Amino acid sequence: MRQKSSTTKIWSNAAWRKIFLSALLVIFSFPASAKTIYETIVVGPGQTYDGKGETIVAVGLGDGGQGENQEPIFRLEKGATLKNVRIAFPGCDGVHCYGDNLVENVIWEDIGEDALTVKGGDTTDAGTITIRNCQAYSGDDKVCQINAPCTFSMENMTADGFGKVIRQNGGKTFLVNIYLSDCTFRNGKECIARTDSPVTQLYYSNLSITNVPQLWIFPSNSQIHENGNNTMEPTPSPTPIPTPPVLTSGAPLKLEAEEMSMNKAEIESEHGGFSGSGYVNFANEPGGYLEWSINSSTATKVTCTFIYANGGSNSRPLDITVNGNIITSNMDFPSTDAWNSWTPLSVSLQLDRGTSLFGVTGNGSEGGPNLDRIEMSMAANETPTEGPTPIITTKGDVNSDNIVNIVDALLIAQYYVNIANTQINLATADVNCDNVVNIVDALLIAQYYVHLINSFC
């Protein structure tokens, strides 16, 4: 059944296998709405690239690590603007700015080598670089690298997980004027800004800083200028990572909302009738969220029941997410007439085997409802049975685990390029029924996984 063409010779090369499997992982990891690019997007002088909220996935520009010579995803020529874009993993070398650039409403989901670099030489003035209403997450080292003299302004920026937010090119003494205002910085390994230049100046106001060892590493404290209100919380001692609770086929798993991770929400106990030590009140604005994790030994459907109260007159909708993907959008949480009238509301969700991260996010101008607790239980017909697992012959389920997902596609890819004597179920791997198991079958499973197609042959 297994046949190969002469192109197999290419795949015998280890480097090509790595490139291919990396690309396959990228394809599988993002929704069908993501835009895949294979070369840097160049935004010309004075032009604007408005992504209108699109997610960019780069293939072949870098691995998103700290290796040098990765390519940027965007190159902004002098006077160019970039806005309304999400940059997904791998972040490669982010955004390169060549002078007088505006970067607005950009989210780096997983910072690569750097999120943004100001390009140029020691004597080439890059004008004004403005970073506004942006977010950057999960960086190993720098968020922004400054390699040319400029005025560098960061407004309403959130960075969570980094070595340094700003680093001026090491050993250089050119002038940079840095302005930071209304920014939130969390979970840094070293500092907010670092320079070796004795003439660079930094001005900051209204910063919120949590879990960062120190603010600045500058030749002199006289180069730092504080204005407005700033808060810095001390770096806490490391705490053990909690083990997610385990979902079983027995009694429902009860999770108290006040024990979950939250943002734009607070714990209260004003209105009676709740369980535990309190309940969670979302802020009266969009964007408040709760997150929690659970572990399951099997893939199964679960019933997720929210015990909530909404004493207002309007519904307070929530988005329900699993592992970062919106499963239910704008789920309606209607009025319960009183804030102490706790009411159950359920939704059915698909749970993968292993640990899953769940989240709820308020969408309306009044935020979400008050949440007391969340109860999760396996659907009655999904309870695992005793005894051996039957052999599955579903198309695409090449490892016979009763799930068609990324693992099946990767197994076919590994089998096709002769990695580690991969064993697969050939009867289910030939998803296009052409009596050949090859890379086409892997890509079809990829398309099925991200909902581009809904069936095989």
C-alpha positions in Angstrom: 0.0 0.0 0.0 2.9 2.3 0.7 4.3 4.0 -2.4 6.7 6.9 -2.8 7.8 9.1 -5.6 11.3 10.4 -6.3 10.5 13.4 -4.1 11.1 11.1 -1.2 14.9 11.8 -1.7 14.3 15.3 -0.5 12.7 14.2 2.7 15.6 11.8 3.5 17.5 15.0 4.4 17.2 15.7 8.2 17.1 19.5 7.7 14.2 19.2 5.3 12.4 16.9 7.6 12.7 19.4 10.4 11.5 22.2 8.2 8.5 20.2 7.0 7.4 19.0 10.5 7.8 22.6 11.9 5.5 23.9 9.1 3.1 21.1 9.8 3.0 22.0 13.4 2.3 25.6 12.5 -0.6 24.5 10.2 -2.2 22.5 12.9 -1.8 25.0 15.7 -3.9 27.8 14.4 -7.5 28.3 13.2 -8.4 28.3 9.5 -8.8 32.1 9.7 -5.0 32.6 10.3 -3.0 34.1 7.5 0.2 32.1 6.7 3.2 34.0 5.2 6.4 32.7 3.8 8.3 36.0 3.4 8.6 39.3 5.3 5.7 41.7 4.8 7.2 45.0 3.7 5.2 48.2 4.5 6.4 50.9 2.2 7.3 54.5 3.1 4.2 56.4 4.5 2.0 53.4 4.0 -0.3 51.6 6.5 -0.8 47.9 7.0 -4.2 47.4 8.8 -4.6 43.7 9.6 -8.2 44.3 10.9 -7.5 41.8 13.6 -6.0 39.0 11.5 -3.5 36.5 13.0 -0.2 36.1 11.1 1.6 32.8 11.1 5.1 32.8 9.7 6.7 29.7 8.0 10.3 29.6 7.1 11.4 33.0 8.7 12.7 31.5 11.9 11.9 29.2 14.8 10.9 31.9 17.3 13.9 31.1 19.6 16.8 33.3 20.5 18.9 32.4 17.5 20.4 35.3 15.5 19.6 36.0 11.8 15.9 35.2 11.9 13.8 37.3 9.5 11.2 39.8 10.6 7.5 39.2 10.0 7.0 42.9 9.2 9.5 45.5 7.9 8.3 49.1 8.3 10.0 51.6 6.0 10.3 55.2 7.1 6.9 56.7 8.0 5.0 53.3 7.8 2.3 52.2 10.2 1.3 48.8 11.4 -1.9 48.2 13.3 -4.6 45.6 14.3 -2.5 42.4 13.9 -1.9 39.3 16.1 1.5 37.8 15.5 1.4 34.1 16.4 4.1 31.6 17.2 6.8 31.5 15.9 7.4 35.2 16.4 10.7 35.1 14.4 12.3 38.5 14.7 9.1 40.4 15.0 8.8 43.9 13.6 11.7 45.9 12.2 11.2 49.7 12.2 13.3 52.0 10.0 12.1 55.4 11.2 9.1 57.5 12.3 6.9 54.4 12.7 3.6 53.8 14.5 2.8 50.3 15.8 -0.7 50.2 17.2 -3.0 47.4 18.5 -0.5 44.7 17.8 -0.4 41.5 19.9 2.7 39.3 20.0 1.3 36.0 21.3 4.7 34.4 21.8 7.7 36.8 21.4 10.4 35.4 19.1 14.0 36.7 19.1 12.6 40.2 19.8 9.1 41.6 19.4 10.3 44.9 17.8 13.7 46.3 16.7 14.6 49.8 15.8 17.0 49.5 12.9 19.8 51.8 11.7 23.3 52.8 12.7 24.8 54.7 15.6 24.5 58.0 13.7 21.3 57.4 11.7 18.4 59.0 13.5 15.3 56.8 13.4 13.0 59.7 14.3 10.0 58.8 16.5 8.9 55.2 17.1 5.5 54.9 18.9 4.2 51.7 20.3 0.6 52.2 21.4 -2.1 49.8 22.8 0.0 46.7 22.2 0.6 43.4 24.1 3.5 41.1 24.1 3.8 37.7 25.9 6.2 34.9 26.7 9.6 36.3 25.7 12.9 34.8 26.7 14.9 38.0 26.5 14.1 41.4 25.0 10.7 42.8 24.0 12.2 45.8 22.1 15.7 46.3 20.8 16.9 49.8 19.9 19.8 50.0 17.5 19.6 53.6 16.4 19.1 57.1 17.9 15.4 57.9 18.3 12.6 59.1 20.4 11.0 55.8 21.6 7.5 56.1 23.0 5.5 53.3 24.6 1.9 54.0 25.5 -0.6 51.6 27.2 1.7 48.6 26.6 1.3 45.3 28.4 4.3 42.9 28.5 4.0 39.7 30.4 7.0 37.3 30.5 10.3 38.8 29.4 14.0 39.4 30.2 14.0 43.1 29.5 11.3 45.3 27.9 13.7 47.6 26.3 17.4 47.2 25.5 19.6 49.8 23.8 22.3 48.1 21.7 25.0 47.0 24.1 28.1 49.1 24.4 26.7 52.0 22.3 26.5 55.6 23.5 24.1 57.2 21.1 21.1 59.2 22.5 17.7 57.7 22.9 14.8 59.5 24.6 12.5 56.8 26.1 8.9 57.7 27.2 6.8 55.1 29.0 3.2 55.9 30.1 0.2 53.9 31.3 2.0 50.5 30.8 1.7 47.2 32.6 4.8 45.0 33.0 4.7 41.6 34.6 7.0 38.6 35.2 10.3 39.9 34.1 13.6 38.2 34.6 15.9 41.2 34.7 14.5 44.7 34.4 12.3 47.1 32.4 15.0 49.0 30.5 18.7 48.7 30.1 21.4 50.9 28.4 25.1 51.5 28.5 24.7 55.0 27.1 25.4 57.9 29.6 23.2 60.3 27.5 20.0 58.2 27.0 17.1 59.6 29.1 14.0 57.7 30.3 10.7 59.4 31.4 7.9 57.3 32.9 4.5 57.7 34.4 1.6 55.6 35.5 3.3 52.2 35.4 2.1 49.0 37.0 5.0 46.6 37.6 4.7 43.2 39.1 7.3 40.5 39.7 10.3 42.3 38.1 13.6 42.3 40.0 14.5 45.9 39.2 13.3 48.8 37.2 16.3 50.1 35.3 19.9 49.3 34.6 21.5 52.7 33.5 24.9 54.2 34.0 23.3 56.9 36.3 20.1 57.3 38.2 20.0 60.9 37.0 19.0 59.6 33.6 15.7 58.4 35.0 12.8 60.8 35.4 9.6 59.9 37.2 6.2 61.5 36.8 2.6 60.5 37.8 1.6 57.4 39.8 3.7 54.3 39.7 3.3 51.0 41.6 5.9 48.2 41.9 5.1 45.1 43.7 8.1 43.1 45.1 9.1 39.9 43.4 7.4 37.1 45.2 9.2 33.9 46.3 8.6 31.0 43.9 5.5 29.0 44.7 4.7 25.5 43.6 2.6 25.2 40.5 -0.8 23.7 41.6 -1.8 20.4 40.1 -5.0 20.7 38.1 -8.0 18.8 39.6 -8.8 15.5 37.9 -12.2 15.0 36.2 -13.6 11.4 36.7 -16.8 9.7 35.9 -18.0 10.1 39.5 -19.5 13.1 41.1 -19.2 16.5 39.4 -16.0 18.4 39.9 -16.8 21.6 41.8 -14.5 24.6 41.2 -14.9 27.8 43.3 -14.7 30.9 41.1 -12.8 32.8 43.8 -9.9 30.3 43.6 -9.4 30.9 39.8 -7.0 33.1 38.0 -8.7 36.4 37.1 -8.3 39.8 35.5 -10.7 42.8 35.6 -12.7 40.9 38.3 -12.6 40.8 42.1 -13.7 38.5 44.9 -16.8 39.7 46.9 -19.1 38.3 49.6 -21.7 41.0 49.8 -24.6 39.0 48.4 -25.4 35.8 50.4 -26.3 32.3 49.2 -22.9 31.5 47.6 -20.7 28.5 48.3 -17.1 28.7 49.4 -15.5 31.9 50.7 -17.2 34.2 48.1 -17.9 34.8 44.5 -16.4 36.7 41.6 -17.7 40.0 40.4 -16.6 41.0 36.9 -15.7 44.7 36.3 -18.4 46.7 34.5 -16.5 46.7 31.2 -15.6 44.2 28.5 -12.5 42.0 28.9 -12.8 40.6 32.4 -11.9 36.9 32.6 -11.5 33.8 34.7 -9.3 30.8 33.9 -9.0 27.3 35.3 -7.4 24.0 34.4 -8.6 20.4 34.8 -7.1 17.1 33.9 -8.8 14.1 32.2 -7.5 10.7 31.5 -9.6 10.4 28.4 -11.1 12.6 25.7 -14.7 13.1 26.5 -17.7 15.4 26.3 -18.3 17.3 29.5 -21.2 19.3 30.9 -20.0 22.6 32.3 -22.5 24.2 34.7 -22.1 27.8 35.8 -23.7 28.8 39.1 -24.2 32.5 38.6 -26.3 35.5 39.6 -27.3 38.6 37.5 -29.3 41.1 39.4 -29.3 43.6 36.5 -31.9 44.0 33.9 -29.7 43.1 30.9 -28.1 39.8 29.9 -24.3 39.6 30.5 -22.7 37.4 27.8 -19.5 35.4 28.2 -17.2 33.8 25.7 -16.2 30.3 26.6 -12.7 29.2 25.6 -10.8 25.9 25.7 -7.0 26.0 25.3 -7.3 29.5 23.9 -10.0 28.7 21.3 -13.4 30.2 21.5 -15.9 27.3 21.8 -19.0 29.2 22.6 -19.3 32.9 21.7 -21.5 35.3 23.6 -23.2 32.7 25.7 -26.2 34.4 27.2 -26.4 34.8 31.0 -29.9 36.4 31.5 -31.1 38.3 34.5 -31.9 36.3 37.6 -33.7 39.3 39.1 -31.5 39.4 42.2 -27.8 39.3 43.0 -28.4 36.6 45.6 -30.4 34.4 43.3 -27.8 31.8 42.2 -28.9 30.0 39.1 -27.3 27.1 37.1 -26.7 27.4 33.4 -25.0 24.6 31.4 -23.1 24.2 28.2 -21.6 21.0 26.6 -17.9 21.1 25.7 -15.4 18.6 24.2 -12.5 17.9 26.5 -9.2 16.4 25.2 -7.2 13.9 27.1 -4.7 15.5 29.5 -4.7 19.0 31.0 -7.0 21.6 29.4 -7.2 25.3 30.1 -10.7 26.8 30.3 -11.6 30.4 30.3 -14.6 32.8 30.4 -14.4 36.4 29.2 -17.1 39.1 29.6 -18.1 40.8 26.4 -20.7 43.4 27.3 -20.3 46.9 28.6 -21.5 45.7 32.0 -19.0 42.9 32.1 -20.0 39.3 33.1 -22.4 38.0 35.7 -21.3 37.2 39.2 -19.9 33.6 39.3 -20.1 31.5 42.4 -18.7 28.2 41.1 -18.4 26.0 38.1 -19.3 22.3 38.1 -17.9 20.0 35.5 -19.1 16.4 34.8 -18.6 13.8 32.1 -21.6 13.4 29.9 -23.5 10.2 30.8 -22.9 8.4 27.5 -19.2 9.4 27.6 -18.3 7.5 30.8 -15.3 5.3 30.1 -16.1 1.5 30.1 -14.0 -1.2 31.7 -12.1 -3.7 29.7 -9.9 -3.5 26.6 -10.3 -0.6 24.2 -11.8 -1.8 20.9 -9.8 -1.4 17.6 -11.0 1.8 15.9 -11.2 2.0 12.2 -12.3 5.6 11.7 -10.6 7.3 8.8 -7.8 9.6 10.1 -7.4 7.8 13.4 -4.0 6.3 12.6 -3.0 5.5 16.2 -6.4 4.0 17.1 -7.0 6.3 20.1 -10.5 7.3 19.0 -9.4 10.9 18.2 -8.5 12.5 14.9 -6.1 15.3 15.7 -2.5 16.6 15.3 -0.9 13.4 16.5 -2.4 11.4 13.6 -1.1 13.9 11.0 2.3 14.0 12.6 2.5 10.2 12.7 1.7 10.0 9.0 4.4 12.6 8.3 6.9 10.7 10.4 6.0 7.5 8.7 6.4 9.1 5.2 9.9 10.4 5.9 11.0 7.2 7.7 11.4 8.7 11.2 11.9 6.2 14.0 10.2 3.3 12.3 6.8 4.9 13.0 3.9 2.4 13.3 0.5 3.5 12.0 -2.8 1.9 11.1 -2.5 1.9 7.3 -6.2 1.2 6.8 -7.2 4.5 8.5 -4.2 6.6 7.3 -5.3 6.5 3.6 -7.9 9.3 4.1 -8.3 10.1 0.4 -8.7 6.5 -0.6 -6.1 6.5 -3.3 -4.3 3.4 -1.9 -1.2 5.5 -1.1 -0.2 6.8 2.3 1.8 10.0 1.8 2.0 13.6 2.8 -1.3 14.4 1.1 -3.1 12.3 3.7 -1.3 14.2 6.5 -2.3 17.6 5.1 -6.0 16.4 4.7 -6.0 15.5 8.4 -4.5 19.0 9.1 -7.4 20.6 7.1 -9.9 18.4 9.0 -8.4 19.4 12.3 -8.8 23.1 11.6 -12.3 22.6 10.1 -11.4 23.4 6.5 -13.0 20.1 5.6 -15.5 18.0 7.5 -15.1 14.5 6.1 -12.7 12.2 4.2 -13.4 9.8 1.4 
